[in-house]
Amino acid sequence: MARDGCLFCAIANGEERGHVVLDEPDVVAFLDHRPVFKGHTLVVPREHVVTFPDLPARLLAPVMGAAQRVSRAVVVGLGADGSWVSMNNVVSQAVPHLHVHVVPRRRKDGLRGFYWPRTKYADDDEMARTAQELRDALGRDDGTMGE
């Protein structure tokens, strides 16, 4: 279901102009208007979904399958050496509608490690505790996440 005022819903419904590269029943992909590199494509579900954890399980394969096909297309169609595929959830998410970024990459294109600062665990014990916290959280999932 489209949400009023959502730019990506409007593009998906043909109400706003977008340079669409993939148009499927559940998914649409279009060029980002401020690309990291030319060919930078956004893959979005037609249904208004804000974040990846909110994505209904029935849309997981269509959205991620489309992202996979677009990542191949930037190599085959644009001659890229590879691609970078990512998504933000809330933080740095400029439009509150789930979107997967597919960016063509070329060797020596100047993008270095993206913008992510790296950190270190204090020691192996901290790393083990962090892994256990994630395992515990995964064990608490009642299976409705994304439904």
C-alpha distance (Angstrom), angle and dihedral (degrees) to the residues before:
residue distance angle dihedral
M1 . . .
A2 3.80 . .
R3 3.76 120.1 .
D4 3.79 119.6 -136.9
G5 3.77 112.2 -113.1
C6 3.82 94.5 20.1
L7 3.79 109.8 129.0
F8 3.80 93.6 -156.3
C9 3.82 92.4 50.3
A10 3.81 88.0 50.9
I11 3.82 91.8 51.0
A12 3.81 91.5 45.8
N13 3.82 89.9 51.6
G14 3.80 94.3 46.1
E15 3.80 92.6 -113.9
E16 3.82 92.7 116.5
R17 3.76 127.8 40.3
G18 3.76 117.1 -102.1
H19 3.78 133.3 159.3
V20 3.80 94.9 -115.2
V21 3.79 116.6 -159.5
L22 3.82 98.7 171.7
D23 3.79 127.3 29.1
E24 3.81 117.3 -178.0
P25 3.81 133.5 153.8
D26 3.83 94.7 -97.4
V27 3.80 102.5 20.4
V28 3.78 140.6 44.3
A29 3.81 127.6 -172.1
F30 3.79 125.1 -163.4
L31 3.77 139.2 167.7
D32 3.79 117.1 -85.0
H33 3.80 108.3 -116.3
R34 3.83 90.3 -140.2
P35 3.80 101.9 38.9
V36 3.77 126.9 -169.8
F37 3.83 83.9 -143.2
K38 3.81 129.5 -3.1
G39 3.78 109.1 -80.6
H40 3.85 93.2 36.8
T41 3.81 101.3 153.4
L42 3.79 132.5 -166.5
V43 3.81 117.6 -145.4
V44 3.82 112.5 -158.9
P45 3.79 137.0 173.6
R46 3.81 112.0 -116.6
E47 3.78 88.2 -133.1
H48 3.80 112.6 79.2
V49 3.79 105.9 -104.8
V50 3.80 119.5 160.2
T51 3.81 105.3 -159.0
F52 3.79 140.1 11.3
P53 3.84 93.1 -105.9
D54 3.83 87.2 55.5
L55 3.81 93.2 54.0
P56 3.82 110.1 115.4
A57 3.80 112.4 -120.8
R58 3.82 89.9 -119.8
L59 3.84 89.5 63.7
L60 3.80 97.4 46.2
A61 3.81 96.2 87.5
P62 3.82 95.6 42.0
V63 3.83 93.7 49.3
M64 3.80 97.9 41.4
G65 3.82 92.0 39.3
A66 3.80 89.3 54.4
A67 3.82 90.4 48.3
Q68 3.80 88.9 51.7
R69 3.81 92.3 50.7
V70 3.80 92.3 47.2
S71 3.81 90.0 49.7
R72 3.81 87.9 56.3
A73 3.81 91.4 45.5
V74 3.80 94.1 56.2
V75 3.80 88.3 56.7
V76 3.81 97.7 42.5
G77 3.79 98.2 34.8
L78 3.80 101.4 35.8
G79 3.78 101.2 29.0
A80 3.80 93.2 -119.3
D81 3.79 118.2 161.9
G82 3.79 91.4 -132.6
S83 3.78 142.3 -39.1
W84 3.75 142.4 -105.5
V85 3.81 114.7 -136.6
S86 3.80 120.9 -168.2
M87 3.79 147.2 139.9
N88 3.77 136.2 -161.1
N89 3.78 125.0 -139.9
V90 3.81 113.6 -151.6
V91 3.83 96.8 -43.8
S92 3.83 109.7 82.3
Q93 3.80 90.0 -2.4
A94 3.82 100.1 137.2
V95 3.83 94.2 -174.8
P96 3.82 115.8 39.3
H97 3.81 93.6 -133.9
L98 3.80 119.6 95.6
H99 3.79 110.7 -98.8
V100 3.77 132.1 170.9
H101 3.80 114.3 -146.6
V102 3.80 114.9 -141.0
V103 3.79 109.3 -172.4
P104 3.80 124.0 -177.5
R105 3.80 111.9 -126.1
R106 3.77 130.5 -159.3
R107 3.76 127.6 -171.6
K108 3.80 110.0 -93.6
D109 3.83 91.8 11.5
G110 3.79 89.9 144.0
L111 3.80 97.4 -112.3
R112 3.78 105.2 125.7
G113 3.78 120.1 -170.9
F114 3.76 86.3 -36.4
Y115 3.82 111.7 -109.3
W116 3.77 100.0 -53.3
P117 3.77 116.9 126.1
R118 3.77 110.9 -141.6
T119 3.77 124.5 -133.5
K120 3.78 136.0 -174.0
Y121 3.75 134.1 -131.8
A122 3.80 112.3 -115.7
D123 3.80 89.7 -124.9
D124 3.78 143.7 -32.4
D125 3.82 90.9 -78.7
E126 3.81 91.6 60.0
M127 3.79 89.6 48.2
A128 3.82 90.8 50.0
R129 3.85 91.5 49.0
T130 3.80 91.2 50.1
A131 3.80 91.5 49.8
Q132 3.83 89.9 49.5
E133 3.82 91.9 50.3
L134 3.80 89.3 54.1
R135 3.81 92.6 46.4
D136 3.82 89.3 50.3
A137 3.81 91.6 50.0
L138 3.80 91.0 48.8
G139 3.80 89.3 50.5
R140 3.81 90.3 53.6
D141 3.82 92.3 55.4
D142 3.78 105.1 113.0
G143 3.78 92.2 -158.1
T144 3.80 95.8 -103.9
M145 3.77 96.1 99.5
G146 3.79 106.6 117.1
E147 3.80 93.7 13.5
